Amino acid sequence: MDLNLKNSVVLVTGSSKGIGRAIAESFLSEGARVTISGRQRKDLDETYEELSAKFNPDNIMCFKGDLTDKESIKSCLKMVLNKWGAIDILIANVGSGKVNKKQDGKEWHRVFQLNFGGAVEITSQAIPIMQVKKKGSIVFVASIAGLESIGAPLPYAAAKAALIAYAKNLSREVASKNIRVNTVAPGNVKFPGGRWEEIINENPSILEMIKREVPMGRFGKPDEIASAVTFLASNKASFITGACVVVDGGQTKSI
């Protein structure tokens, strides 16, 4: 499907690997101009080289930095504006389910900043930029841990629940500005170097839990999440805002 995204300016946070990388690749395949970001220069450079071999390098830009940090966010948005003059689509994908065993106040603050605070900050800075063109699309990558009790670490589940609630309420506030806000809630997604790979290495029996709890009997793939994100961000979803699309192989049970 042609999603009419050619030359759209897209910023994908946390996109040097995994789900974020797949999202960036999906937008590039539609002809969009994409900024990828990450904290590790090695991962970022490798991803840039791989994507540049498949797509027009002029449509790819890299930002190295922590996009949960206010000043880094400001620098990133300025860089995108200087190169492409706009931000049409923001994909907020920063986060991690890795939580320390000692869940004291300091750990709760860290997990919330990583999975919630950074998304709020970059959105707050991006919306005024979108308002200049009187249109925009924002998609948050959350988790089914924010929708149901599935045994995820408490700070992570609470942060993702907050993100989903934030997106819903924000969508109502900015709809009159022609800015759409949606969320995708992935289930268990496995990719090289990801959290699920770590968990399996620590406890291989976790694979039985996946077969038991996920009706489709397997992990999701990054490109399966990316397809949902790209569609929601596009004009093909022009009357969809405030939605939370679950991509989990049927794991969640609520209606």
MOWO-V524182 format. One record per residue. N is the residue number from 1. PSI is psi in whole degrees, -180 to 180 (NA if undefined). Layout:
n:N psi:PSI
n:N psi:PSI
//
This chain:
n:1 psi:133
n:2 psi:115
n:3 psi:8
n:4 psi:43
n:5 psi:5
n:6 psi:129
n:7 psi:4
n:8 psi:144
n:9 psi:119
n:10 psi:133
n:11 psi:122
n:12 psi:112
n:13 psi:153
n:14 psi:51
n:15 psi:23
n:16 psi:-11
n:17 psi:172
n:18 psi:-139
n:19 psi:-44
n:20 psi:-41
n:21 psi:-43
n:22 psi:-37
n:23 psi:-46
n:24 psi:-44
n:25 psi:-38
n:26 psi:-44
n:27 psi:-40
n:28 psi:-37
n:29 psi:-20
n:30 psi:3
n:31 psi:13
n:32 psi:163
n:33 psi:120
n:34 psi:132
n:35 psi:122
n:36 psi:154
n:37 psi:156
n:38 psi:169
n:39 psi:-26
n:40 psi:120
n:41 psi:-39
n:42 psi:-49
n:43 psi:-42
n:44 psi:-45
n:45 psi:-42
n:46 psi:-43
n:47 psi:-41
n:48 psi:-45
n:49 psi:-43
n:50 psi:-44
n:51 psi:-35
n:52 psi:-26
n:53 psi:-20
n:54 psi:-27
n:55 psi:172
n:56 psi:116
n:57 psi:-26
n:58 psi:-15
n:59 psi:8
n:60 psi:133
n:61 psi:147
n:62 psi:143
n:63 psi:123
n:64 psi:122
n:65 psi:175
n:66 psi:103
n:67 psi:29
n:68 psi:-4
n:69 psi:131
n:70 psi:-47
n:71 psi:-36
n:72 psi:-40
n:73 psi:-46
n:74 psi:-42
n:75 psi:-41
n:76 psi:-49
n:77 psi:-38
n:78 psi:-41
n:79 psi:-44
n:80 psi:-44
n:81 psi:-41
n:82 psi:-33
n:83 psi:-45
n:84 psi:-6
n:85 psi:5
n:86 psi:168
n:87 psi:108
n:88 psi:-36
n:89 psi:132
n:90 psi:126
n:91 psi:111
n:92 psi:104
n:93 psi:12
n:94 psi:136
n:95 psi:166
n:96 psi:141
n:97 psi:6
n:98 psi:114
n:99 psi:136
n:100 psi:151
n:101 psi:-37
n:102 psi:99
n:103 psi:64
n:104 psi:-175
n:105 psi:-39
n:106 psi:-41
n:107 psi:-40
n:108 psi:-43
n:109 psi:-44
n:110 psi:-47
n:111 psi:-39
n:112 psi:-40
n:113 psi:-39
n:114 psi:-42
n:115 psi:-13
n:116 psi:-54
n:117 psi:-43
n:118 psi:-39
n:119 psi:-40
n:120 psi:-43
n:121 psi:-47
n:122 psi:-33
n:123 psi:-44
n:124 psi:-36
n:125 psi:-28
n:126 psi:-33
n:127 psi:-45
n:128 psi:-32
n:129 psi:-42
n:130 psi:-34
n:131 psi:-26
n:132 psi:-41
n:133 psi:0
n:134 psi:34
n:135 psi:159
n:136 psi:165
n:137 psi:132
n:138 psi:132
n:139 psi:126
n:140 psi:140
n:141 psi:110
n:142 psi:-129
n:143 psi:152
n:144 psi:-16
n:145 psi:-21
n:146 psi:-2
n:147 psi:-36
n:148 psi:160
n:149 psi:107
n:150 psi:13
n:151 psi:11
n:152 psi:157
n:153 psi:138
n:154 psi:-48
n:155 psi:-37
n:156 psi:-48
n:157 psi:-43
n:158 psi:-40
n:159 psi:-42
n:160 psi:-35
n:161 psi:-41
n:162 psi:-40
n:163 psi:-43
n:164 psi:-42
n:165 psi:-41
n:166 psi:-47
n:167 psi:-43
n:168 psi:-48
n:169 psi:-39
n:170 psi:-38
n:171 psi:-36
n:172 psi:-32
n:173 psi:-35
n:174 psi:0
n:175 psi:-38
n:176 psi:-16
n:177 psi:7
n:178 psi:33
n:179 psi:126
n:180 psi:145
n:181 psi:123
n:182 psi:169
n:183 psi:144
n:184 psi:130
n:185 psi:98
n:186 psi:155
n:187 psi:-135
n:188 psi:111
n:189 psi:125
n:190 psi:136
n:191 psi:158
n:192 psi:129
n:193 psi:2
n:194 psi:174
n:195 psi:-39
n:196 psi:-32
n:197 psi:-41
n:198 psi:-46
n:199 psi:-42
n:200 psi:-40
n:201 psi:-35
n:202 psi:-34
n:203 psi:86
n:204 psi:-23
n:205 psi:-11
n:206 psi:-22
n:207 psi:-31
n:208 psi:-35
n:209 psi:-41
n:210 psi:-46
n:211 psi:-33
n:212 psi:-42
n:213 psi:-24
n:214 psi:112
n:215 psi:-33
n:216 psi:-7
n:217 psi:25
n:218 psi:171
n:219 psi:156
n:220 psi:164
n:221 psi:148
n:222 psi:-39
n:223 psi:-23
n:224 psi:-33
n:225 psi:-42
n:226 psi:-38
n:227 psi:-43
n:228 psi:-43
n:229 psi:-47
n:230 psi:-43
n:231 psi:-49
n:232 psi:-34
n:233 psi:-22
n:234 psi:167
n:235 psi:-12
n:236 psi:-18
n:237 psi:36
n:238 psi:-19
n:239 psi:16
n:240 psi:117
n:241 psi:147
n:242 psi:9
n:243 psi:154
n:244 psi:107
n:245 psi:121
n:246 psi:128
n:247 psi:88
n:248 psi:14
n:249 psi:18
n:250 psi:12
n:251 psi:-42
n:252 psi:149
n:253 psi:-18
n:254 psi:155
n:255 psi:NA
//
